């Protein structure tokens, strides 16, 4: 699939690693969790690579890195409970809006595109985070990791966002930062652009099946406005 920019009517945007750098507070909450559970710390660079597939994946991988073996389900459950408590205290405190994000959203909204945030972050954290960083007002729809039974890389969240925005998937451009976003977009039938600076889980963005790489949300907005 290639992006037919003139046909795009809506834009779906991933949150962590695409619009916001939340790695410091996610890694901080993971460190707090390990400390509470009496486990060895894990380097920030390692935890950063666990971001992108939801909190349960982040916790499981962090525990495995600390323990040196796969954690049992009881320990994962305890870790997830602890992580959520600590992350709630940190959520939005150290998050940084990536350059070009706010400007890009402003341009897209001014041009009349429907906007949706589609993230694997639990809803209890998504709305407060968007509010705290001043991005909530841009979005007509928000789909979180627990809004539906299945999250990205399943297509369900993207399809739900398209339905809420009233556009067919082929006219909804996904902007993300990882293979998770690209796979979800491909499965949903949405064109997809990726930014190169996000949470790639050790991969390189050039190796991910997508329709193009953009420097920022503003760069993507420029492509749409030029061709629309």
Secondary structure, DSSP 8 states (H G I E B T S, - for coil): ----GGG--EEEE--BTTTEE-HHHHHHHHHHHHHHTT-----HHHHHTTTTS-HHHHHHHHHHHHHTS---HHHHHHHHHHHHHHHHHHTTTS-EE-TTHHHHHHHHHHTT-EEEEE-SS-HHHHHHHHHHTT-GGG-SEEE-TTTSS--TTSSHHHHHHHHHHT--GGGEEEEESSHHHHHHHHHHT--EEEESSS--TT--GGGS--S-EESSHHHHHHHHHHH-
